[in-house]
Amino acid sequence: MKPIFTYKLPEELVFENPGGDERHFPDEAVLLALANLARLGLITGTMVLDGSVIYDKILPTRLGYNFILACTATRKGDPTRSRS
């Protein structure tokens, strides 16, 4: 799975590096939500040299990928849910 660059979340998913050496980040509320998803084991961030993790780009874990599949699965007979 490709990394997701987070600087335009939640409005847009970006799979291409915005370019340059500068890191781009979303606002504080989105960073808090990403940290919580990482705490639950659903995504991983970028580990930096000092051992901390930043969320300029993320990758879903295997658990996270299966969580996405479970949340987007179509239930038979339920027209309000569709698989995208």
C-alpha positions as CSV (number, residue, x, y, z in Angstrom):
1,M,0.0,0.0,0.0
2,K,1.2,3.5,-0.8
3,P,2.0,6.0,1.9
4,I,-0.6,8.7,2.5
5,F,0.7,12.3,2.9
6,T,-1.3,13.9,5.6
7,Y,-1.1,17.7,4.9
8,K,-4.5,17.9,3.2
9,L,-6.4,15.6,5.5
10,P,-9.3,15.3,6.1
11,E,-10.4,17.1,2.8
12,E,-8.2,15.1,0.4
13,L,-6.0,12.0,0.3
14,V,-2.6,12.7,-1.2
15,F,-0.5,9.8,-2.4
16,E,2.3,11.8,-4.1
17,N,5.1,13.6,-2.2
18,P,4.5,17.4,-2.3
19,G,8.2,17.8,-3.2
20,G,11.2,19.4,-1.6
21,D,12.8,18.6,1.7
22,E,10.2,20.5,3.8
23,R,7.7,18.4,5.7
24,H,4.1,19.3,5.5
25,F,1.6,18.6,8.3
26,P,-2.1,18.8,8.9
27,D,-3.7,20.9,11.6
28,E,-3.4,19.9,15.3
29,A,-6.8,18.2,15.5
30,V,-5.9,15.9,12.6
31,L,-2.5,15.2,14.2
32,L,-4.2,14.2,17.4
33,A,-6.6,11.8,15.5
34,L,-3.6,10.3,13.7
35,A,-1.8,9.7,16.9
36,N,-4.8,8.0,18.3
37,L,-5.1,5.7,15.3
38,A,-1.4,4.9,15.7
39,R,-2.0,4.1,19.4
40,L,-4.7,1.7,18.3
41,G,-2.3,0.0,15.9
42,L,-4.2,1.0,12.8
43,I,-1.5,3.2,11.2
44,T,2.2,3.9,11.5
45,G,3.9,7.3,11.1
46,T,7.5,8.2,10.3
47,M,10.1,7.5,12.9
48,V,12.8,10.1,13.1
49,L,16.4,9.9,14.4
50,D,15.5,10.9,18.0
51,G,13.1,8.0,18.2
52,S,9.9,10.1,18.0
53,V,7.2,9.5,15.5
54,I,5.8,12.2,13.2
55,Y,2.7,12.1,11.0
56,D,3.7,13.8,7.7
57,K,3.0,10.6,6.0
58,I,1.3,7.4,7.3
59,L,0.9,3.8,6.3
60,P,-2.0,1.6,7.4
61,T,-0.9,-1.5,9.3
62,R,-2.3,-4.9,8.4
63,L,-4.8,-4.4,11.2
64,G,-5.7,-1.0,9.9
65,Y,-6.2,-2.3,6.3
66,N,-8.5,-5.0,7.6
67,F,-10.3,-2.4,9.7
68,I,-10.9,-0.3,6.5
69,L,-12.2,-3.4,4.7
70,A,-14.6,-4.2,7.6
71,C,-15.9,-0.7,7.7
72,T,-16.5,-0.5,4.0
73,A,-17.9,-4.0,3.4
74,T,-21.3,-4.2,1.8
75,R,-24.0,-6.0,3.9
76,K,-26.4,-8.1,1.8
77,G,-29.7,-6.2,1.5
78,D,-28.4,-2.9,2.9
79,P,-28.5,-0.3,0.1
80,T,-27.1,2.4,2.4
81,R,-23.6,0.8,2.4
82,S,-21.5,0.4,-0.6
83,R,-18.0,-0.8,-1.3
84,S,-15.8,2.0,-2.8
